[in-house]
Amino acid sequence: MSHVHIIGGGLAGLSAAVDLASQAQVTVYEAGPACGGRARSFHDKALDTVIDNGNHLLLSANPATFRYLDRLGARDTLKGPGAPVFPWYDLQEDVAWTLRLSPGRIPFWLLQRGSRVPGMRLGDVRALFRLMKADEQASVADCLLPGQFARRLLEPLAVSGLNTDVKRGSARLLGNIVRRTLAKGGNACCPWMAASGLSESFVTPALRYLERFHAEVLTSTRVSALQIDEGTGRVTALETSNGPVMLGAEDSVILAVPSPVAAGLLPGLEGPDEFESIANAHYRLAQPLQPRGALKQAGFIGLVGGVAEWVFLHDEVLSVTVSAANRYADWGQEDMLTHIWAELRQTLDPLIEVPLPEAMPVARLIREKRATFAATPEQDKRRPGAKTAYANLALAGDWTDTGLPSTIEGAIQSGVVAVGALGFRTASAGAAHA
Ligand SMILES: Cc1cc2nc3c(=O)[nH]c(=O)nc-3n(C[C@H](O)[C@H](O)[C@H](O)COP(=O)(O)OP(=O)(O)OC[C@H]3O[C@@H](n4cnc5c(N)ncnc54)[C@H](O)[C@@H]3O)c2cc1C
Protein backbone atom coordinates (compact mmCIF):
# COMPACT_ATOMS: atom_id res chain seq x y z
CA MET A 1 0.00 0.00 0.00
CA SER A 2 1.39 3.43 -0.86
CA HIS A 3 1.95 5.94 1.91
CA VAL A 4 0.78 9.56 1.67
CA HIS A 5 2.44 12.12 3.94
CA ILE A 6 0.20 15.12 4.56
CA ILE A 7 1.90 18.23 5.89
CA GLY A 8 -0.56 20.44 7.77
CA GLY A 9 -3.56 19.37 9.85
CA GLY A 10 -5.92 22.23 8.99
CA LEU A 11 -9.17 21.46 7.19
CA ALA A 12 -7.42 21.07 3.81
CA GLY A 13 -5.02 18.47 5.21
CA LEU A 14 -7.76 16.67 7.15
CA SER A 15 -10.02 16.61 4.11
CA ALA A 16 -7.24 14.98 2.06
CA ALA A 17 -6.51 12.52 4.87
CA VAL A 18 -10.17 11.51 5.18
CA ASP A 19 -10.42 11.00 1.42
CA LEU A 20 -7.27 8.85 1.36
CA ALA A 21 -7.69 6.85 4.55
CA SER A 22 -9.30 3.82 2.87
CA GLN A 23 -6.89 3.84 -0.10
CA ALA A 24 -3.44 4.44 1.36
CA GLN A 25 -1.42 4.54 4.52
CA VAL A 26 -1.74 8.13 5.78
CA THR A 27 0.43 10.25 8.09
CA VAL A 28 -0.54 13.84 8.98
CA TYR A 29 2.23 16.11 10.31
CA GLU A 30 0.82 19.09 12.22
CA ALA A 31 3.13 21.72 13.68
CA GLY A 32 0.67 22.91 16.34
CA PRO A 33 -0.42 21.04 19.47
CA ALA A 34 -3.80 20.25 17.87
CA CYS A 35 -5.31 19.98 14.38
CA GLY A 36 -7.77 22.48 12.92
CA GLY A 37 -5.47 25.35 11.91
CA ARG A 38 -7.51 28.50 11.37
CA ALA A 39 -10.79 26.77 12.25
CA ARG A 40 -10.42 25.51 15.78
CA SER A 41 -11.92 25.71 19.29
CA PHE A 42 -10.05 26.10 22.54
CA HIS A 43 -10.66 26.76 26.23
CA ASP A 44 -10.19 30.45 26.94
CA LYS A 45 -8.99 31.19 30.45
CA ALA A 46 -10.33 34.76 30.66
CA LEU A 47 -13.85 33.70 29.60
CA ASP A 48 -13.57 30.28 31.29
CA THR A 49 -15.31 28.55 28.42
CA VAL A 50 -14.58 26.96 25.06
CA ILE A 51 -14.69 29.39 22.14
CA ASP A 52 -13.83 29.28 18.45
CA ASN A 53 -10.81 31.24 17.25
CA GLY A 54 -13.33 33.01 15.02
CA ASN A 55 -16.99 32.72 14.12
CA HIS A 56 -17.46 30.71 10.96
CA LEU A 57 -20.64 30.94 8.91
CA LEU A 58 -21.36 28.42 6.17
CA LEU A 59 -24.08 28.43 3.54
CA SER A 60 -25.89 25.34 2.31
CA ALA A 61 -24.25 25.78 -1.12
CA ASN A 62 -21.01 24.28 0.16
CA PRO A 63 -21.08 20.78 -1.37
CA ALA A 64 -17.54 19.67 -0.46
CA THR A 65 -18.10 20.66 3.17
CA PHE A 66 -21.37 18.79 3.52
CA ARG A 67 -19.91 15.72 1.78
CA TYR A 68 -17.02 15.80 4.29
CA LEU A 69 -19.39 16.14 7.24
CA ASP A 70 -21.66 13.37 5.94
CA ARG A 71 -18.75 11.00 5.54
CA LEU A 72 -17.76 11.70 9.15
CA GLY A 73 -21.35 11.45 10.40
CA ALA A 74 -21.02 15.01 11.70
CA ARG A 75 -23.68 17.00 9.83
CA ASP A 76 -25.81 17.12 12.97
CA THR A 77 -23.05 19.01 14.80
CA LEU A 78 -24.12 22.12 12.85
CA LYS A 79 -27.00 24.39 13.81
CA GLY A 80 -28.98 26.86 11.77
CA PRO A 81 -32.49 28.18 11.22
CA GLY A 82 -33.14 25.62 8.46
CA ALA A 83 -34.30 28.45 6.22
CA PRO A 84 -32.66 31.37 4.38
CA VAL A 85 -33.37 33.89 7.13
CA PHE A 86 -30.98 36.78 7.82
CA PRO A 87 -31.86 39.39 10.46
CA TRP A 88 -30.09 42.74 9.95
CA TYR A 89 -29.72 46.05 11.72
CA ASP A 90 -28.41 49.35 10.34
CA LEU A 91 -26.55 51.09 13.18
CA GLN A 92 -26.34 54.43 11.36
CA GLU A 93 -29.95 54.67 10.26
CA ASP A 94 -31.51 52.69 13.13
CA VAL A 95 -33.43 50.33 10.85
CA ALA A 96 -33.98 46.62 11.48
CA TRP A 97 -35.17 44.13 8.85
CA THR A 98 -35.09 40.45 8.02
CA LEU A 99 -34.00 39.20 4.65
CA ARG A 100 -36.09 36.13 3.85
CA LEU A 101 -35.10 34.58 0.53
CA SER A 102 -37.61 32.51 -1.39
CA PRO A 103 -36.44 28.90 -1.74
CA GLY A 104 -36.17 28.47 -5.52
CA ARG A 105 -34.39 30.23 -8.37
CA ILE A 106 -37.20 32.68 -9.05
CA PRO A 107 -36.55 35.54 -6.60
CA PHE A 108 -40.11 36.16 -5.32
CA TRP A 109 -38.53 37.69 -2.20
CA LEU A 110 -37.60 40.76 -4.25
CA LEU A 111 -41.29 41.51 -4.73
CA GLN A 112 -42.17 41.29 -1.03
CA ARG A 113 -41.45 44.39 1.04
CA GLY A 114 -41.11 42.43 4.29
CA SER A 115 -38.55 40.03 2.78
CA ARG A 116 -36.18 42.26 0.85
CA VAL A 117 -33.65 44.95 1.73
CA PRO A 118 -35.48 48.13 2.82
CA GLY A 119 -34.90 51.09 0.53
CA MET A 120 -33.62 48.98 -2.40
CA ARG A 121 -34.76 49.51 -5.98
CA LEU A 122 -35.49 46.45 -8.08
CA GLY A 123 -33.03 47.63 -10.73
CA ASP A 124 -30.21 47.41 -8.17
CA VAL A 125 -30.10 43.64 -8.58
CA ARG A 126 -28.34 44.24 -11.92
CA ALA A 127 -25.21 44.40 -9.78
CA LEU A 128 -25.48 40.63 -9.26
CA PHE A 129 -25.20 40.05 -13.01
CA ARG A 130 -22.30 42.49 -13.24
CA LEU A 131 -20.48 40.53 -10.54
CA MET A 132 -21.13 37.18 -12.21
CA LYS A 133 -19.85 38.49 -15.55
CA ALA A 134 -16.90 40.47 -14.14
CA ASP A 135 -13.48 40.06 -15.70
CA GLU A 136 -10.42 39.05 -13.69
CA GLN A 137 -9.24 42.63 -13.15
CA ALA A 138 -12.51 44.06 -11.85
CA SER A 139 -13.00 45.02 -8.21
CA VAL A 140 -16.30 44.57 -6.38
CA ALA A 141 -16.72 48.36 -6.30
CA ASP A 142 -16.57 48.42 -10.13
CA CYS A 143 -19.73 46.29 -10.24
CA LEU A 144 -21.85 47.79 -7.45
CA LEU A 145 -24.62 50.30 -8.11
CA PRO A 146 -25.12 53.02 -5.50
CA GLY A 147 -28.08 52.44 -3.19
CA GLN A 148 -29.28 50.39 -0.25
CA PHE A 149 -29.04 47.00 -2.01
CA ALA A 150 -25.28 47.55 -2.21
CA ARG A 151 -24.89 49.21 1.18
CA ARG A 152 -27.12 46.84 3.13
CA LEU A 153 -26.42 43.55 1.36
CA LEU A 154 -23.70 43.34 -1.27
CA GLU A 155 -21.03 45.31 0.58
CA PRO A 156 -21.40 43.33 3.83
CA LEU A 157 -21.52 40.10 1.81
CA ALA A 158 -18.34 41.13 -0.03
CA VAL A 159 -16.41 42.21 3.05
CA SER A 160 -17.23 39.07 5.02
CA GLY A 161 -17.04 36.66 2.04
CA LEU A 162 -13.76 38.03 0.68
CA ASN A 163 -12.36 39.47 3.92
CA THR A 164 -11.25 42.39 1.78
CA ASP A 165 -12.76 45.83 1.28
CA VAL A 166 -14.94 46.40 -1.79
CA LYS A 167 -12.51 48.76 -3.53
CA ARG A 168 -9.84 46.07 -3.64
CA GLY A 169 -11.86 42.84 -3.46
CA SER A 170 -12.04 40.64 -6.56
CA ALA A 171 -15.38 40.82 -8.38
CA ARG A 172 -14.66 37.43 -9.97
CA LEU A 173 -14.39 35.72 -6.56
CA LEU A 174 -17.51 37.42 -5.25
CA GLY A 175 -19.29 36.61 -8.53
CA ASN A 176 -18.45 32.93 -7.96
CA ILE A 177 -20.09 33.12 -4.54
CA VAL A 178 -23.17 34.86 -5.98
CA ARG A 179 -23.44 32.19 -8.71
CA ARG A 180 -23.46 29.41 -6.07
CA THR A 181 -25.78 31.15 -3.62
CA LEU A 182 -28.12 34.10 -4.38
CA ALA A 183 -28.45 33.14 -8.06
CA LYS A 184 -29.59 29.64 -7.09
CA GLY A 185 -32.18 30.88 -4.61
CA GLY A 186 -32.81 30.54 -0.90
CA ASN A 187 -32.28 26.78 -0.69
CA ALA A 188 -28.60 27.40 -1.51
CA CYS A 189 -28.31 30.16 1.11
CA CYS A 190 -29.39 28.56 4.39
CA PRO A 191 -26.90 29.62 7.06
CA TRP A 192 -25.14 27.03 9.24
CA MET A 193 -22.78 27.31 12.21
CA ALA A 194 -20.94 24.83 14.43
CA ALA A 195 -23.28 24.12 17.34
CA SER A 196 -20.67 23.29 20.00
CA GLY A 197 -17.50 24.56 18.35
CA LEU A 198 -15.47 24.26 15.16
CA SER A 199 -13.33 21.43 16.50
CA GLU A 200 -16.42 19.43 17.53
CA SER A 201 -17.77 19.71 13.98
CA PHE A 202 -14.75 19.61 11.71
CA VAL A 203 -11.76 18.22 13.59
CA THR A 204 -12.72 15.67 16.26
CA PRO A 205 -14.98 13.65 13.90
CA ALA A 206 -12.18 13.60 11.30
CA LEU A 207 -9.65 12.35 13.86
CA ARG A 208 -12.09 9.65 14.96
CA TYR A 209 -12.60 8.59 11.33
CA LEU A 210 -8.84 8.51 10.67
CA GLU A 211 -8.25 6.40 13.77
CA ARG A 212 -10.61 3.75 12.39
CA PHE A 213 -8.30 3.41 9.37
CA HIS A 214 -5.13 3.46 11.53
CA ALA A 215 -3.97 6.72 9.99
CA GLU A 216 -1.23 8.47 11.98
CA VAL A 217 -1.76 12.05 13.15
CA LEU A 218 1.43 13.55 14.55
CA THR A 219 0.77 16.85 16.33
CA SER A 220 3.61 19.15 17.50
CA THR A 221 5.56 17.87 14.49
CA ARG A 222 6.82 20.60 12.19
CA VAL A 223 8.14 19.78 8.73
CA SER A 224 11.14 22.03 8.06
CA ALA A 225 12.34 20.83 4.65
CA LEU A 226 11.50 18.59 1.70
CA GLN A 227 14.31 16.70 0.02
CA ILE A 228 13.79 16.57 -3.71
CA ASP A 229 15.65 14.51 -6.29
CA GLU A 230 15.57 16.74 -9.36
CA GLY A 231 16.72 13.78 -11.52
CA THR A 232 13.63 11.67 -10.83
CA GLY A 233 11.43 14.70 -10.10
CA ARG A 234 10.28 13.23 -6.80
CA VAL A 235 10.25 14.17 -3.14
CA THR A 236 12.48 11.61 -1.41
CA ALA A 237 12.48 12.66 2.27
CA LEU A 238 11.01 15.06 4.84
CA GLU A 239 12.91 16.82 7.61
CA THR A 240 10.67 17.02 10.67
CA SER A 241 11.11 18.31 14.21
CA ASN A 242 11.15 14.63 15.26
CA GLY A 243 13.83 13.62 12.76
CA PRO A 244 14.02 12.71 9.06
CA VAL A 245 11.41 10.60 7.27
CA MET A 246 12.57 8.71 4.16
CA LEU A 247 9.93 8.20 1.46
CA GLY A 248 9.45 4.87 -0.35
CA ALA A 249 9.30 4.70 -4.15
CA GLU A 250 5.47 4.69 -4.11
CA ASP A 251 5.06 7.39 -1.46
CA SER A 252 3.63 10.84 -2.05
CA VAL A 253 3.25 14.15 -0.22
CA ILE A 254 0.44 16.68 0.11
CA LEU A 255 1.59 20.10 1.21
CA ALA A 256 -1.43 21.58 3.06
CA VAL A 257 0.25 24.43 4.93
CA PRO A 258 -0.42 28.19 4.58
CA SER A 259 0.97 29.84 1.47
CA PRO A 260 4.10 31.48 3.02
CA VAL A 261 5.08 28.16 4.68
CA ALA A 262 4.58 26.31 1.37
CA ALA A 263 6.75 28.89 -0.43
CA GLY A 264 9.48 28.33 2.19
CA LEU A 265 9.38 24.55 1.73
CA LEU A 266 9.17 24.63 -2.06
CA PRO A 267 11.50 27.26 -3.49
CA GLY A 268 10.14 28.94 -6.60
CA LEU A 269 6.50 28.41 -5.59
CA GLU A 270 4.41 31.52 -6.09
CA GLY A 271 1.36 31.94 -3.87
CA PRO A 272 -0.62 34.74 -2.25
CA ASP A 273 1.65 36.97 -0.18
CA GLU A 274 -0.74 39.65 1.09
CA PHE A 275 -3.04 38.93 4.01
CA GLU A 276 -6.03 40.39 5.83
CA SER A 277 -6.88 40.01 9.48
CA ILE A 278 -10.19 39.18 11.18
CA ALA A 279 -10.99 40.35 14.69
CA ASN A 280 -13.43 38.49 16.92
CA ALA A 281 -14.79 40.00 20.12
CA HIS A 282 -16.21 37.51 22.64
CA TYR A 283 -18.31 38.66 25.64
CA ARG A 284 -19.16 36.30 28.51
CA LEU A 285 -22.66 37.08 29.81
CA ALA A 286 -24.01 36.17 33.23
CA GLN A 287 -26.83 34.22 31.57
CA PRO A 288 -27.86 33.25 28.02
CA LEU A 289 -29.74 35.90 26.04
CA GLN A 290 -33.43 35.43 25.48
CA PRO A 291 -33.83 36.52 21.86
CA ARG A 292 -37.15 37.09 20.11
CA GLY A 293 -38.40 36.77 16.54
CA ALA A 294 -35.95 36.41 13.67
CA LEU A 295 -32.93 36.73 15.98
CA LYS A 296 -34.14 33.71 17.91
CA GLN A 297 -34.79 31.80 14.69
CA ALA A 298 -31.41 32.58 13.09
CA GLY A 299 -29.10 32.69 16.14
CA PHE A 300 -27.13 35.56 14.62
CA ILE A 301 -27.61 39.03 13.17
CA GLY A 302 -25.75 41.05 10.52
CA LEU A 303 -24.89 44.71 11.17
CA VAL A 304 -24.16 47.57 8.79
CA GLY A 305 -22.94 51.08 9.45
CA GLY A 306 -20.65 50.29 12.40
CA VAL A 307 -17.59 48.29 13.37
CA ALA A 308 -19.29 45.01 14.34
CA GLU A 309 -20.45 43.03 11.30
CA TRP A 310 -21.92 39.75 12.55
CA VAL A 311 -23.09 38.85 16.03
CA PHE A 312 -23.49 35.19 16.98
CA LEU A 313 -25.36 33.94 20.04
CA HIS A 314 -23.64 30.97 21.70
CA ASP A 315 -25.37 30.36 25.06
CA GLU A 316 -23.60 32.71 27.52
CA VAL A 317 -21.15 34.00 24.92
CA LEU A 318 -21.87 36.75 22.42
CA SER A 319 -19.31 36.62 19.60
CA VAL A 320 -18.79 39.43 17.12
CA THR A 321 -16.91 39.29 13.81
CA VAL A 322 -15.07 42.21 12.25
CA SER A 323 -13.69 41.32 8.81
CA ALA A 324 -11.03 43.07 6.72
CA ALA A 325 -9.70 44.23 10.10
CA ASN A 326 -6.27 45.52 9.02
CA ARG A 327 -7.96 48.95 9.07
CA TYR A 328 -8.36 48.62 12.86
CA ALA A 329 -4.82 47.34 13.56
CA ASP A 330 -3.87 50.42 15.61
CA TRP A 331 -6.99 50.37 17.76
CA GLY A 332 -6.35 49.31 21.38
CA GLN A 333 -8.09 46.14 22.58
CA GLU A 334 -10.07 47.72 25.41
CA ASP A 335 -11.30 50.61 23.24
CA MET A 336 -12.41 48.29 20.48
CA LEU A 337 -14.21 45.97 22.91
CA THR A 338 -15.98 48.93 24.56
CA HIS A 339 -17.02 50.41 21.21
CA ILE A 340 -18.43 47.08 20.02
CA TRP A 341 -20.26 46.56 23.34
CA ALA A 342 -22.11 49.86 22.80
CA GLU A 343 -23.07 48.70 19.28
CA LEU A 344 -24.35 45.41 20.70
CA ARG A 345 -26.56 47.18 23.22
CA GLN A 346 -27.99 49.45 20.52
CA THR A 347 -28.67 46.49 18.22
CA LEU A 348 -29.83 43.77 20.56
CA ASP A 349 -31.78 45.46 23.32
CA PRO A 350 -34.98 45.83 21.25
CA LEU A 351 -34.68 42.16 20.18
CA ILE A 352 -34.16 40.45 23.56
CA GLU A 353 -36.30 39.92 26.66
CA VAL A 354 -33.77 41.27 29.19
CA PRO A 355 -31.56 44.18 28.04
CA LEU A 356 -27.77 43.83 28.11
CA PRO A 357 -26.05 45.43 31.13
CA GLU A 358 -24.48 48.85 30.63
CA ALA A 359 -21.18 47.65 32.11
CA MET A 360 -19.20 45.53 29.68
CA PRO A 361 -18.83 41.93 30.94
CA VAL A 362 -15.58 39.90 30.78
CA ALA A 363 -14.49 40.07 27.17
CA ARG A 364 -11.74 38.90 24.87
CA LEU A 365 -10.56 40.23 21.52
CA ILE A 366 -8.82 37.76 19.22
CA ARG A 367 -7.12 39.17 16.14
CA GLU A 368 -6.11 36.57 13.57
CA LYS A 369 -3.51 38.62 11.72
CA ARG A 370 -3.22 36.34 8.70
CA ALA A 371 -6.79 35.11 8.71
CA THR A 372 -7.03 34.92 4.90
CA PHE A 373 -5.12 36.03 1.84
CA ALA A 374 -6.29 39.42 0.57
CA ALA A 375 -8.87 38.45 -2.07
CA THR A 376 -7.77 41.01 -4.66
CA PRO A 377 -7.52 40.33 -8.41
CA GLU A 378 -3.69 40.45 -8.12
CA GLN A 379 -3.53 37.91 -5.29
CA ASP A 380 -6.08 35.65 -6.98
CA LYS A 381 -3.73 35.39 -9.99
CA ARG A 382 -0.92 34.11 -7.77
CA ARG A 383 -2.85 30.99 -6.70
CA PRO A 384 -1.37 27.72 -8.00
CA GLY A 385 -3.33 24.57 -8.85
CA ALA A 386 -2.87 21.32 -6.93
CA LYS A 387 -0.34 19.77 -9.33
CA THR A 388 3.33 20.64 -9.00
CA ALA A 389 6.41 19.95 -11.15
CA TYR A 390 7.04 16.88 -8.95
CA ALA A 391 5.10 13.70 -9.67
CA ASN A 392 4.56 12.72 -6.03
CA LEU A 393 3.84 16.19 -4.58
CA ALA A 394 0.48 18.03 -4.59
CA LEU A 395 -0.65 21.29 -2.98
CA ALA A 396 -3.75 21.91 -0.88
CA GLY A 397 -5.04 24.84 1.15
CA ASP A 398 -7.65 27.58 0.89
CA TRP A 399 -5.05 29.70 -0.98
CA THR A 400 -4.70 27.29 -3.91
CA ASP A 401 -6.71 27.96 -7.05
CA THR A 402 -10.14 26.88 -5.81
CA GLY A 403 -12.15 29.64 -7.50
CA LEU A 404 -13.33 30.66 -4.01
CA PRO A 405 -11.95 33.08 -1.46
CA SER A 406 -10.37 31.68 1.76
CA THR A 407 -13.18 29.56 3.13
CA ILE A 408 -13.88 26.25 4.77
CA GLU A 409 -15.40 25.11 1.47
CA GLY A 410 -12.27 26.11 -0.45
CA ALA A 411 -9.99 24.36 2.06
CA ILE A 412 -12.00 21.11 2.08
CA GLN A 413 -12.41 21.14 -1.71
CA SER A 414 -8.66 21.71 -2.14
CA GLY A 415 -7.84 18.60 -0.08
CA VAL A 416 -10.03 16.51 -2.36
CA VAL A 417 -8.47 18.04 -5.48
CA ALA A 418 -4.95 17.30 -4.19
CA VAL A 419 -5.91 13.65 -3.68
CA GLY A 420 -7.09 13.52 -7.31
CA ALA A 421 -3.90 15.24 -8.52
CA LEU A 422 -1.86 12.35 -7.06
CA GLY A 423 -3.96 9.85 -9.01
CA PHE A 424 -6.13 8.55 -6.16
CA ARG A 425 -9.91 8.23 -6.18
CA THR A 426 -11.66 11.27 -4.79
CA ALA A 427 -14.86 11.76 -2.85
CA SER A 428 -16.32 13.92 -5.57
CA ALA A 429 -16.17 15.43 -8.98
CA GLY A 430 -14.85 18.55 -7.18
CA ALA A 431 -11.43 17.52 -8.50
CA ALA A 432 -12.07 19.54 -11.63
CA HIS A 433 -9.67 22.37 -10.71
CA ALA A 434 -6.53 20.21 -10.55
C1 LIG B 1 -11.15 34.39 12.30
C2 LIG B 1 -11.50 33.62 11.05
C3 LIG B 1 -12.81 33.61 10.60
C4 LIG B 1 -13.16 32.89 9.45
N1 LIG B 1 -14.46 32.85 9.07
C5 LIG B 1 -14.82 32.01 8.07
C6 LIG B 1 -16.20 31.82 7.76
O1 LIG B 1 -17.10 32.46 8.36
N2 LIG B 1 -16.53 30.94 6.78
C7 LIG B 1 -15.59 30.23 6.11
O2 LIG B 1 -15.94 29.40 5.26
N3 LIG B 1 -14.26 30.41 6.37
C8 LIG B 1 -13.85 31.27 7.33
N4 LIG B 1 -12.53 31.43 7.63
C9 LIG B 1 -11.52 30.77 6.78
C10 LIG B 1 -11.23 29.31 7.14
O3 LIG B 1 -11.01 29.18 8.53
C11 LIG B 1 -9.97 28.87 6.39
O4 LIG B 1 -10.17 29.09 5.01
C12 LIG B 1 -9.63 27.40 6.59
O5 LIG B 1 -9.68 27.02 7.94
C13 LIG B 1 -8.21 27.17 6.03
O6 LIG B 1 -7.83 25.83 6.15
P1 LIG B 1 -6.45 25.34 5.56
O7 LIG B 1 -6.31 23.91 5.94
O8 LIG B 1 -6.35 25.71 4.13
O9 LIG B 1 -5.32 26.21 6.29
P2 LIG B 1 -4.90 26.26 7.83
O10 LIG B 1 -6.09 26.18 8.68
O11 LIG B 1 -4.01 27.43 7.98
O12 LIG B 1 -4.07 24.90 8.05
C14 LIG B 1 -2.69 24.80 7.84
C15 LIG B 1 -2.09 23.91 8.94
O13 LIG B 1 -0.72 23.71 8.66
C16 LIG B 1 -0.01 23.73 9.90
N5 LIG B 1 1.40 24.00 9.60
C17 LIG B 1 1.96 25.20 9.27
N6 LIG B 1 3.29 25.04 9.03
C18 LIG B 1 3.56 23.71 9.21
C19 LIG B 1 4.75 22.92 9.08
N7 LIG B 1 5.91 23.46 8.72
N8 LIG B 1 4.68 21.59 9.36
C20 LIG B 1 3.50 21.02 9.72
N9 LIG B 1 2.33 21.72 9.84
C21 LIG B 1 2.37 23.04 9.57
C22 LIG B 1 -0.72 24.84 10.69
O14 LIG B 1 -0.45 24.74 12.06
C23 LIG B 1 -2.17 24.59 10.32
O15 LIG B 1 -2.80 23.70 11.22
C24 LIG B 1 -12.15 32.18 8.73
C25 LIG B 1 -10.82 32.22 9.18
C26 LIG B 1 -10.50 32.92 10.32
C27 LIG B 1 -9.05 32.93 10.79
The ligand as a Gaussian input file, in Angstrom:
#p B3LYP/6-31G(d) Opt

LIG

0 1
 C      -11.150000      34.387000      12.297000
 C      -11.497000      33.625000      11.055000
 C      -12.812000      33.608000      10.599000
 C      -13.156000      32.894000       9.452000
 N      -14.463000      32.845000       9.067000
 C      -14.822000      32.015000       8.066000
 C      -16.202000      31.825000       7.756000
 O      -17.098000      32.460000       8.359000
 N      -16.530000      30.942000       6.776000
 C      -15.586000      30.227000       6.113000
 O      -15.941000      29.396000       5.257000
 N      -14.258000      30.413000       6.365000
 C      -13.854000      31.267000       7.331000
 N      -12.527000      31.429000       7.627000
 C      -11.521000      30.772000       6.777000
 C      -11.234000      29.306000       7.140000
 O      -11.006000      29.177000       8.529000
 C       -9.975000      28.872000       6.388000
 O      -10.172000      29.085000       5.014000
 C       -9.628000      27.398000       6.587000
 O       -9.675000      27.023000       7.940000
 C       -8.205000      27.172000       6.031000
 O       -7.832000      25.826000       6.148000
 P       -6.454000      25.339000       5.557000
 O       -6.309000      23.908000       5.938000
 O       -6.346000      25.711000       4.133000
 O       -5.319000      26.211000       6.291000
 P       -4.901000      26.260000       7.832000
 O       -6.093000      26.180000       8.683000
 O       -4.008000      27.427000       7.981000
 O       -4.070000      24.904000       8.051000
 C       -2.685000      24.799000       7.836000
 C       -2.091000      23.913000       8.942000
 O       -0.716000      23.706000       8.665000
 C       -0.008000      23.728000       9.901000
 N        1.402000      23.997000       9.601000
 C        1.960000      25.198000       9.271000
 N        3.290000      25.037000       9.035000
 C        3.560000      23.710000       9.207000
 C        4.746000      22.923000       9.084000
 N        5.910000      23.462000       8.718000
 N        4.678000      21.586000       9.357000
 C        3.502000      21.024000       9.723000
 N        2.334000      21.724000       9.844000
 C        2.373000      23.042000       9.572000
 C       -0.716000      24.840000      10.688000
 O       -0.453000      24.736000      12.060000
 C       -2.172000      24.590000      10.320000
 O       -2.801000      23.704000      11.224000
 C      -12.148000      32.181000       8.730000
 C      -10.819000      32.219000       9.178000
 C      -10.495000      32.919000      10.321000
 C       -9.053000      32.931000      10.786000

